């Protein structure tokens, strides 16, 4: 089995047999549209790429006079259409907010064709010498609620002492969901695992790199049955809003709004770099979302609670990096 993972504030480089993780940690900064992103610090570890927690101070300060652009590293992108599958893993006795699932599903239905997703169209893959740009198409393939019990904790975390899932256990849930639902894996399909409140996760049983203390979410890939499986681990942001929450709630559900922001980060990175750091990343390993993590630009919509409106619905989501303006935007290119 081959696997790579990438996180929202901890960025991780591609893994295979070499087990190299590239984790990027960002300072929490709220910037205006087009502003340069925060300084990032890179770490190398076990092949995952993650979004880090709010306000996390970089372990290494890198003084830069300019921000490096994203570079193409030769790998594939989600070029034709990204299809999202939402796996809501919610056993009896574990809870989520009343509108959590429906708002996340709505997001997946709204983001395709949006001005935010359009920013991805400047990025491309090269096949037989021809550039193939990402098209502005994305949809919700399906959503499934899994009420099966969580397995015995594979890791230990004081923030979530009742349940802690390793990356291997998250991958197993993705493989299970694909099998029981008859879904198809591939480079243009992404499987998001949303766990319930107070469920934690760590990269592995060493429990040194975990949700809410190091990352808010991550994306990655592995191979199953000869097919690439693109997936994302989405811990319940409402477990610790100080680490992973947004500051406003346009949909009157702070937990769902916070998770939608984190979902947007992982989704845009997977579209432009589905096998972490093989397609679009800068010279330090930062992906399109890393370079703008926790930067929301102008939050003036819906009574200053939202910064985007898609299909008549308001959201607050981070900006994404635009190579053309060399900065963070909510629409592009």
N, C-alpha and C positions, 0 to 999 in steps of 0.2 A: 504494500500500500504506500502510495506517495502522497504527501500532504504538505500544504503551505497554509500559513495563517497570517492575517493582518488585522490590527486593532485600531480603535478610535482614540487616540492620544498616545498609545504605544504602538509604533509601527513596526511591522516585522517583515523580514526579508523572506524570499522563497525558501522553502525547505524541501528536501527530498530525503535521500539517505544521509545528508549532511547536517540536518537539524540545526539550522541557523535561524534565530529569531531576530528580527529588527524591530525594536520598539521605539516609538517616537513619543516624547512627552512635551506638551505645550503649555505655555503660560496662558491663563485665561485673560483674553483681551477682547473688548467689544470695539470693533472698528467700523468705519464708514465704508460704503461700497467703493471698491477700487483701492482701498488702503492696503499697504503691505502687511503680510501676515506676521504672526509672532515668531520669535526665534524658537527653533526646535533643537532638541538634543537627541542623538541616535544611540541606541544600544543594540548589541547583537546577542541573541539568545536562541530560542527553539523554533523558528519558522512560523510565527504568527504575526499579524499586523493589526494593531488595535487603536481605538480612540481612548485617550486617557481622561482621567477625571478633571473636573473643573478646578482651575486655580492651582494645578500641580506645577511646582517650580521645576524647571529642567535640571537634571542631574549635572549637565554640562552646559555652560553658557557659551554659545557660539556668536561672537560679534561679527555681524555681516553688514557691509555697506550696501548690499543689494540682495534681493531674493533670487535664488536660482530657479530657473524655469523647470517645468516638467520635461523630462527627456524620454524619447521612445527607445525601449531596450529590446525591441524585436519580437516580443510575444503577442498573443492574441488579445483582443478586446471583445466586449459584448457588442458586436457591430450591428447586427440586423435588428434585433429587438430583445430587450431584457424582459424575462418573465419571472415574476416573484411568486414564491410559494410561502405562505405563512403557516408555521407550525406552532400552535398555541398549546404548550405542554402544561396542563392544569389539572393535576390529580385532585380527587376529593380531599377537602381539608386545607387546600391552598387557594389563595384568592388573587383576583385582579380587580381593578375598578370596573364599574358597571358598563362603561362605554369604551373600555380599553381595546377590546378586539375589533369592534366595529369601526372605530376611528383609524386604527392601523390599516385595516382592510381598505377603508376609504382613501387613505393616503396612497396606497399602491394603485388604486384606480385613477387617482388624480394626477400623479406626477408625470406620467407619460404625455408628451406633447407640450409640457410646460416650458416656460422661459428658463427655469432652473436646469431642467434636463437638457435643454438646448445647448447649454454651455459645453456638454460632452461632445457635441458634433465637430469641434475643432480637432479632436483627438482621433486617431486612426490605427489600423493595423496594416502591415504590408504583406500582401500575398502575391507570389510570383512577380515581384517587382512593382506591384500596383498598390497604391494607397486606397484603403477602404475605410472611409470615415464612418464613425458611429452615427446612426440615424436616431432621430428623436421619437422613439417608440418604446413604450414600456407598458406592462399590464400585470394585473393580478391573475396568476394562473389558477390558484385554488387556495382555500384556507381550510385547516383541519384542526379540531380540538382533540388532543390526546389526553384522555383521563387516566391512562395507565400510571401506576405509582412510579415515583422517582426511584432509581436504584440506590443502594447504599452509597453514602457519600464516598467519593473517590479522593477527596481532598478535605482539608480542615481549615476553616476560616472563622475568626472570632466575630466578624461582621454578620455572617450568616451561619450560625452554629448548627442549625437544624438540618441543613442540606447544602452540600457543595458538590458540584459536578465538574469533572475534568473535561478537557477538550475531547478525549477519546470517548467519553460518555455522550457528549454533544454530537459528535460524528455518528455514533451508533444510533442516536435518535433520528438523525437525518436519514440514514440508510433505512431504518425501520419505516419511517413515514413514506419514503419513496416506494418501498415494497408494498405496503398495505394499501396505498392509494393508487397504485399503478401509474405513478408519475414517471417522467423521463428526465434523467440527468443530462447535462451537457453544458457547453461553455456559455450559452445564453440563458440558462435557467439558474436562479439562485434560491436557496432554501434558508429561510430565516427561522431560527428556533427562539421563540419567546417563552421564557419561563415565568413562574409566578412570583409574587412578592415574597421577599425573605429567602429566596433561593439564590445561592451564590455559585461561583465557579472559579476555578484556577486552571492555569495551563496544564498542570499535571499534579501528581500526588505529593510533590515537594512542597506545594502550597506557598510558594514564594512570590508568585505573580497572579493576583486575584482581582475579581470584580470589586468595584467601589473603593478599593485602596490603590489600585494601579490602572485599571481600565474600566470603561463603561460598556464596551462592546468590542467585538473584533470580527473580521472576515478572513476567510482562507479557502483552501481547496484541498481535496484529496482525490484519489482514484478508487473507484469501486466497479467491479465487473468490466474493467477496461474503459470506463467512461469517466471524464472529469466531473467532480461534484463540487460546485461552488456553494459555499454556505456562510452563514453568519450566526454567531452566538449573541443573543440579545437579552441580557439580564434585565429584570424589572427595575427601571430607573427609580420608581417610587420607593424602593428599598432604602435609598439614601439620596435624596434630592440635592443635598449640599454637594455631593460628588458628581452627580450626573443629571441634575434637573435644569430646566430652563426657568427664566425669571417671570414669565407671563403665561397665561393659559387661555388662548383664544377659543378653545373648545370646552372650557369649564371642566377640564379633566387634566390636572397638572401631570399625573403619571403618564397618561397617553400622549400628551403634547411633548413631554420630555423624551419619551421613547421614540416618537416620530422624528424628532431632531436627530437622535442617535442613529435611527434607521436610515435617514437620508444620507448621513455621513458614510455609512457602510455601503449603501446601495450605489452611490456615485463612485466610490472607490472601486467597487467590484466591476462596475461597467467599464471603467477605464483601465483597470488592472486586476482582472479576475484571478490571475495566478501571481500573487503579490511580488512586486518589483521585477516582473518580467515584461511588462508593457510600459505604462506611464508612471514614472516616479522621478524625483529630482536627484541631484548628486549625493544627497544625504540619505536617500531612501524614503523621503516623505512623498505620500500620494496626494491626489487632488484635494481630498478632504482634510488631511493632516495639516496642510499649509494654511488652512483657514479655520481650524478647530476652535469652537466657542466664539467665533466672530459672527455677529448677526446683522451688521450693517444698520440700516435705518428701520426701526421698529415703530412704524407710524400708522399701520392699518388696524382696522377693527378696534378703534379706541386705544391705540398704542399697545395692542396686545399681540399683533402679528406683523410679519414682514413679507409674506407672500399670500396670494389668493389664487387658487387653481379651481376651476369649475365652480366658482362661487363659494368655495370653502377656504377658511383662513387657517394658516399654520405659522409657527415660528421655527425656522430651520437655519442652520449655519450657512455661511457663504461657501462657495467652492472656488478653486483656483482657476483663473483665466490666463492662459499663456499669452493671449493677444494683448492684454492690458497689463500683464505682469502684476496681477493683484487679485483680490478676493471680490467675488460678485454674487448677486442673486439671479442674474440673467446674463446670457451671453450666447455666442461670442459677439 
